[in-house]
Amino acid sequence: MSAAVRAVRWLWGEITAPPHIKGVMALAYVIATLTGLATLTNPPQSIAGEVGPVLAAVWAWSFIAGGVLGLATVFTPWWWAERTALIFAGTGVAVYAFVVLNLHLLAPPGSSRLTQVGIIGLAVCLLVLRWHLIRVYSYQPLSRER
């Protein structure tokens, strides 16, 4: 086994259990950050044009704050800080969902934003799942394995 493979295995072992969930959440936080940056620098005109640049900036900054804070804390035992990240990201999702749902309800017949609403629902499921996994303690309990 090469030194690089051993190093990767060691690093993976150092991530507190369950490492696969934390890896998925890290990716979600990267996506949240990049989505926030994209929205801040180039807001979708089909939505920002309807609700204004201020509301688009609110959900963009919420995604950025949640993503950056989440990425900084997901591999740490500081669950209280990651919960704060989830609140920021959840706020961004909630504002975006509210806007998209209103645009759907006010759209002319034949228009639909239900695909966007469905994808938003998937994001909500991910955030709620992580919240429930880390809601009980301020810090991750020590593993009995160590």
N, C-alpha and C positions, 0 to 999 in steps of 0.2 A: 504494500500500500504506500502510495507516494505521500510526501510531506504535505502537499496541498490538500489531498483527500482527508488526511488525519486532521489538518487544521479546520477544514470545513465541518467534519464530524464533531470535533471538539466544540466549535462555535455553536453548532446546532444543539449540542447537549447542554450548553450553558444557558440557552433560552429556557426560561422557566415554563413548566408544563401549563397548558398544552401548546407546544410550539407551532403546530399547524394553524391554530386559530389566531395566534399572534401574528404569524406571517401573512395570513389573509387580511387581518385588520391593518397591518402596516401598508399593504397594497391599497386598501380602501382609503387610508389617510393620505397616501400619495395622490390618488385619484381626486380626493376632495380638494387637496391643495391646488393641483393643476386645474381643476374645474373652476375653482374660485379665481385663480389668476386669469384664466381665459375669459371668464365672465367680467372681471374687473377691467381688463384691457380691451375686450371686444364683446360687449354684451349682445345677446341675441336680440336683434331689432324687432322681431315678431312679438317679443315679450316686453323688452325694455321700452320699446316705442309706445306700448299700451299703458304701462304703469310708471314710466319715468326712470331716469338714471339713478335716482336716490335709492329706490327700492331694490334695483338690480345691484347696486353697490352694497346694500345691507346683506343680501344673501351671498354675494361674492366674498365679503370680509368674514362672514360667518363660516363659510367653507374653508377659507384660508386659515383662520384661527383654529378651527377644529382639526383640520388636517395637520398643521404644523405642530400643535400641542399634542395631538394623538400620536404622531410619528415620534415625537420626542419622549413619550411616556409609555408606549405600548410594550416595550421590552423591559420596562422597569417594574418594580413591585408597587409603584405609587398609583394605586387604583383611583384614589380621590382625584388626582390630576387627569387621569384618562377619562373619568366621568365628566370632568369639566370640558374636555375636548368633545365628548359625545354630545354634550348640551349645545356647544357652539355648532357642531356639524348638524345636529338635529334642528336647530333654529334655522339654519340655511335651507335645509330640506323642507321644513314647514312653510317658510316664506315662499319658496319656489312652488311647492304643492298648492298653496293657497292661490297664487297667481295663475298657475296653469289650470286649476279647477275652475276658477272664475272665468278665464278666457274660454274654456270649453262650454260653460253654461251660457255665456253671452254670445257665442259664435253663431253665425248664420246656419241654417239647416244644411246638413251635408258635411259640415266641418267637424273634425274630431281631434281631441287632444288626449284621448283615452290611452294611447300607447305611452305617452309621456307620464300620465297618471300611474300606469302600471309599473313603469321603470322606477318611478319615485317610490312606489309601494315596496319594491324589492330593496331599495336603499334603506327604507324605514325598517324593514325586517332585520337587516344586518345590524343597524345601530341598536335596535331594541334587544336583539340577541346578545350583543356584547354588553349592553347595560345590565341585563339580567345575570350575566356571568360574573360581573365585578361589583355588583351593587351592595353586597353585604358588608364588606370590610373596607377600611380606608387604605390598607396595605395588603398585598397578596400574602396569604398565610404561608409559612414555611412548609416545604414539602417534607413528607415523612421519609422520602427516599434518600435524602442527603444527611 
